[in-house]
Amino acid sequence: MTRAQFASTTIAAAGAAWLLGLAGVLPLSETVRTQVWPALPLLAIVSLGAYAFVNIGYNLLAFR
């Protein structure tokens, strides 16, 4: 399995789990379903952005 296939499979599985939780199929408490679950994609985007900035900063620092 290539790296792109692994990434797309992981993203698809996470997206499916998120949609199932949002639809009420997964057994989640009402607080988690209404307040925490809808914010998870935003948290993922912010975390990815922070990782990208740190990665770029480190590589600029280590550039010779």
N, C-alpha and C positions, 0 to 999 in steps of 0.2 A: 504494500500500500504506500503510495507516494505521500509526501507531506501535504500536498494540496487536497488529496482525497481524505486524509485524516482530519484536516482542518474543516473541510466542508461537512463531513459526517458529524464531527463534534458540534459545530454550529447548528446543524439541522436538529440534532438530538436535544440540544439546549433550547432551541426555539420551540420544538414540539412540547417539551416539558413545561416551558413557560406558558404556552397557549393552553395546555391542559389545566394548569393551575389557575389561569385567568378565567377559564370557562367553568370552573367549579368541579371538574372531574377528580382532581387530586384532593385528598382530605386535608384541607388547610383550615386553620381557625379564621374567623371572620376578620379579625384585626390584621392578620398576615395577608389575607386575600385582598383587603381593601386599601391597606396603607403601604405595606412592604412590597408585595408582589409586582404592582405596576411600576415601581421605581427601579426594579432590577436591570432593565436594559440601559437606563441612564447611568447606573453605577458601573456597568460593564464598559460603557463608552468612556466614562471619566477615568476608570482604571487603565484602560488601554492607552488613553492619551498621556497619562502620567508615566506609564511604562515607556512610551515612545520618547517623551522628553528626557527622561533619565538615560535611556539608551543612547540617544543622540548626544547628550551632554557628556557622558562618559567617553564615547568614541571621539568626540572633539578634544577632550582632555588628554586622551591617550594617543592622539595623532602625532606622528613624528615627522 
